[in-house]
Amino acid sequence: MPNRREFMLGMAATGIGFSQARLPAEWKVLTDPETGRKIKQLTSAPANSYPLYYFSPSVTADSRYLVFHSERVGWVELYRLDLTSGDIVQLTDGRTRESGWAIWCEPHLRGIYNHLSALNVAKRAVYYFQDNQIRCVDLETLTDTLVHDISGRMPIGQSMFSPGGRHFAFIHADRKLFRQAFSDREALENMKLFRGTGHQQWRNSVPTTIGAIDTDTGRYFDVIQLPYHVHHVLFADNNTLLVNHIQNAAGMWIVRLDGTGQRILRPPDQHGSLVHQVVTQRGIFYEAVGTDNGKRTNWIGHYDLAHNMFEEVRIPVDGYVHTGFDPAGRFLFFENHVETHELMSLHFPFVPGRTRLRKLRTMAKYPRPQQRYHAHPFLSPDRRWLLYTEPINEISQVCAMDVQDLVNLDEYWDVRS
């Protein structure tokens, strides 16, 4: 088995063509030594592999295909993994020379723009960004087509499709301005001058636009232009976008596709600020982060858009948390990354004396910078597998854990006694 460097240099030297990139199954079946749970390691190449950004689907509705990023050929590309056989097919052949997701990820990558692709579950196609283009790959025919030209602009945040598949929303900025702003930020960080309020000042120096494409007609339109940088855009429903973050702070807000109805949902409060959220059939679940006597505090919250109300419960962990994504909104689980790195479920959060955390998996710590290495846990459509990214020998691999015994327990958010 070649080491990672030998593998990538060898692939580059052989000139293996894009059309030849059909690969056999790589998966391994493991048993967690601590919990006894069955785990499938779905990828094993000696290069980073990771799903799409976790609050956007990575698995088709029939649980047949997983779409993921991988760097196995020395370029960030998209692949389709057949979850019935393990067979892998390369979907893209991007050659963008600066394609890392700035500002949170290691920036200097090449290939397609990593972390910014999105799966249209309704139409079984994936959109991705390459150079000045938005492109689409059909998961069945593997046909690759140009969707929209964004010359002069660049994608800078997570994108997503509406639940019905009609609209694709994404965040973009002036290419020249953003490149210069990011270069200045890197320089100030290297000079140890990027401190305190530097991040929010930087966000306020980078205007962004949230745009959308009608996938039926191909028409592009601006939803809203902003005088500041935002990180993620999701769909709360077919006509409403959910956006991170608010100006000058972390938080979430909504706006309709026609640009009206802008409203902040969860600004900073005594529990701290919202960081990530997932949209489920039972509302929006999220984590909020605050401090108590200098110690980090984490809260799991639920936002009811219909009644404009939210409720939160503190969880007894002080690491960096990502709220897990169960599209049905029933199973409560999350990632916690601190001195240890774990996947956990939360049971009876509102029942004193019965509240408990269940450890599902203990993993190695992620190397820094972290963004390509977060676990980003999400549930498969068949509700059997919890998918996540795990560092194995300091390389990220896509894994799936059998949790079918947990997903439908009556022990989660709605139980009060």
N, C-alpha and C positions, 0 to 999 in steps of 0.2 A: 504493500500500500504506500503510494507516494505521500510525502508530507504536503502541507497546504501550498507552500511556495512551488514545489516541483509540479504539483497538479496544475496550477494556473498557468505557469510558464509553459508547461507541456501542451496545454490546450491552445495557447496562443501560437506556439511554434508549429503545430500540426495544421492549423488553418481549418479546423473542423467547421463545416458549413452549417448555417442556420437550419436548412432543411433536413439535416441529419440528426438534429437534436431531439431524438426520441429515446428515452432512457428507461431501463428496467426498474422494477421496484427496489427501493432502498430501505424499506421499513424493517424495523426490529421490534419484536414483542418483548416487553420487560415487565417485571413485577417490582413495584415500589417496596424497598426493604423495610420501611417504617410503617406503611399503612396497608400493604398487601394489595394495593390497587393495580389493575392491569393498565399498562401504558404502551402505546404504540409510538415509537420514534419513527415519524413518517419520512424524514429526510436524513441522509447520512453523508452527503458530499463534504469534502474538506474545505468548505467555504460557507459563509453565512447564508442561511435561508430563513425567511420569516413571512407570515401571512400579510394580507392587506391590513391597513390600520384597523384596530380591533372593533371599533364601534360601527364600522361598515362591513357588510357581509363578505366573507372569503369563501363560503361554501354554497353551492347551488341548492335550491329549495328541496331537491330530491336527495340531497346528501351524496350525490354521485361524484362531484368534482370539487377539489380544493384549488383555489388560485393563490399562488404565493410568489414572492420575490426571491431570487437567489443570485448569488455572485459567483457561481461555480465556473463561469467561463471568463472571469476577469472583468465582466460588465454586469451591472444590475439589470436583470431581465425578469419577465413574468413567465411562470410555468403553470401548467395544469396537471394536477395529480389525481388520478383515478382512485377514489377511495374504496373501490371494490377489488382492484387488482394491484394498486401501487404504482402502475405505469405512469411515467412522467413525459410530458410534451412541452417543449419550449414554445412560447407564444409570441415573443417579441425579439427584435434584433436591434435595439436602440444603441446609438453611438454618441449621445450627448456627452461632452467632455467634462462638464461641471454639473452633476445631477444629484448631489446630496441634498437632503432636506435641511436647509438652514432655517431657523437658527438653533434647533435643538439636536439635530443629528450631526455626525461627522460630515462636514460639508463637501469635502473634495473626493467625490466618487465619480464614476462614469457609467453610462448606460442609459436607461430610462430614469426619469425622476423617481427616486424611491420614496415609499410611504404615501404617495399621492394618487395612486391608481384606485379605481373603484369598480365594483362588480354590479352590473345591472341584472339582478336576480330574475326579474320578469322577462327580460329579453335574452338571457344567457349570453351575455357579452361583457367584456371588460374594457373600460376606457383607461388610457394612460397618456402621459405627457412625454414628448420627445422633441428636443430642440424647440422650434417655434410652433409645434403642432399638438393638437389633441387627436389621438388615434383610437380606433376601436378594433378589437379582435373578437370574432364570433367563436364561442367555445366549442361548437360542434364542427363547423366547416373550417375553422382556423383562418378564415379570410380576414385580412387586415386592411382597414380603410381609413382614409383621412376624414375626420369629423369637422375640424375647425382650425383655422390658422390664427395664431395669437402673436404674430410678429410684433416686436417691440415690447411685449409683455412677457411675464414668466409666472408659473404657478408657485405659490408660496405656502400653501396649507392643505389640509386634508379635504378631499372632495367626496361627494356622495350622490346617489340617485334617489329620486322620490320613490316611495313604496310601490307605486304602480308602474315605475320604470319610464314615465313620460319625460321627466326633467332631470338633467345633470347639473349640479351646482358646484362651483369651484371658486377659489380665491386667487387673485392675481395682482401683480404690481408692475410698475414700469421697470423693465429689465435693467436699463442703465442705472437708474436711481437705486434699485435694490442692490445690485452688485457693488456699487460704490459704498452704500450704507453698510453693507455687511463687511466689506474690506476694512472700512474705518473701525467698525466694532472689533474685528479681530486684532487690529493694530493696537487699539486702546486696551484690550484684554492682555495682549502680550506686554504692554508697558505698565500693567497693573494699575491702570487708571479708570477701568470700567467697574465702578463700585456703587454701592448704595442705590440711588434712584436711576442709575445708568440704563437699566433695562427698559423702564417705562419711558424715559426720555427718548431712547432709541425707537421704541414702538411708535411714539408720537411723531417721529421724523420720517416715517415710511407710510405714505398713503396707500390704501389698497382698494380693490373693487371686488365685490361679490357678483359673479356673473352666472348665467344659466343658459343651457342649451335645450331646446325642444327636440327630443330624440326622434320624434315623428317627422318633423319638417327640416331639422338641421339649423333652425334659426337660433342665433345667439342674441341675448339681451342682457344689459346691466340690470341687476336687482337693486344694488345700492353702492354708492361710492363713499368711502370712509377716509377721514384724515389720519388714521392710525392703522397699525398692523394687527390683524387677527389671525388665529392659528388654525381653527377647525370650523367646518360648516357641515351640519347634518340636516336632515328633514325631520321635523316634528310630525308632519303629516304631508299629504301630497301638495299642499299649497303654502306651507309655512316652513321657513328655515330656522334652525337653532344654531347659534354662533358663539364661539369662544374667541376672545374675551371682551369685556367692556373696556372703555378707555381708562387708562391709568391704573387698572387693577385686573385681577382674575375675576371671572364671573361669566354668566351666560345671558343671552338675549335672543329675542325672536324678531323676525320680519317676514312679511308675506312676499310671495314671488313678484308681486307688482310694486314692491318697495314701500308699501304702507304698513301701518300697524307695528312699528318698531317699539319694543318694550323690554326693559330689563327684568329678568325673572328672579335672579338670586344674587343681589349685590353683596359685598362683604358685610358681615355682621359679627356678633359676639362669638360665633363658632369659627370664624375665619372666612376664607374665600373658596369658592368652588373651583376645581381644577379640571376634572374630566366628567363626562356624563354619557349615558347610553339611553336611547329611545326605545321603549318596549311597548307591548300591547297594553300594559297596565300603568303607563306613565313614564316619566323620566327618572332614572336612578343616577346618583352622582356621589362623589366624595367631596367634602369640604375640609380644608386644612387650616388650623389655627395654632395658637401657642398658649400654654398655661405655665406660668413661672419659668419661661424660657424653654419649655419642653414642647415638642410638636404634638398636636392633637389631631385626630382623624375622626370624621363623622361620615356615616352613610346617610344619604338623604333621598327622599322621593318627592317629585314635583308633580302635582295634579294640574295640568294646563286648563282643563275644563272649569275648575273652580279657583284657579290662580292661588293655590295653597301649597305649602311644602311642610314636610316633617323630617326631623333628623334624629339619629341616635348615635351616640359616641361608641366607637369600637376601641378596645384596649390594645392598640398597636401604635407605635410612633415612627413607623417607617414611611417610605414613599409608596403610596397606595394607588392602584388602578381598580376602579369598580368593575367587576366582571359583567359581561354582556349575555344575559339570557333574553332573547327576543320576546319570550312570553312574559317576562317580568315576574317570575315566581321564585327561582332559585337564587339565593343570595350568596355570592362568592366574590373574592377579590384577591389581588396580588399585594403582598407586603414585602418591601425591599429595604432592609437596614443591615444590621450585623449578620442576620440570617436572611434568607430569601425564600419566601413561602407562598404557596397557594392555599387559601383558607375559605371555608364556608362559615356563615354566620347564622345561628339558630336561635329562635325565640328572642329576637332583639328587644322586644318590649315586655317580656315576662320576667320580672325579678325572681332570681333564684333558679331560673331555667336557661337564662342566656348563656351561650357558650360558643366558642370558636372550635371548629374541627380542622385540623391540619390535613390537607390533601396531598401536598408534595413539598419537600424541602429541596431546593436547588442550589447550585453554586451561585455565588455573587456575580453580577454582571460587570465586565470591565467598563471603564469609562473612556470616552463619552458613552452614555448609556442608551441613547434613543433607539439604535438598531437592535437592542438587546433586552428590552422589557418583555415580560411574559405576555402582557396584553391578552388575558384569558377570555374566551368566548365559547358559547355552547353551540353545538352543531344542530341543524334543523330537526334531526330525528331525536334530539334530546338525550342521546346516549353518551356523547363524547364531549369533554371539555378540552378544547384546543388551546394551545399556548406555545410560546417560544421558550426554549430552554438552552442555556449555555452548556455545551458538552465539549470539554477540552478547550474552552474559551472560544468556541465557534457556535453560533446560534443555529438550532435545529427546530423544525416544527414537530410538535408532539401532540398526542391525544390521550386523555385519561378517561377511563370508563367511570362515569358517575351516574349511571342509570338508577342506582339505588337511592340517590339523593334528590334528584331533580323535582320530584312530585310530592315530597314530604310536606305535611301541613305544619311546618315549623318555622315559617319565614315571616315576611313583613306583616301580613294581615292578622296574625295570631296575637291576641291581647290578654289571654288568660289561660 
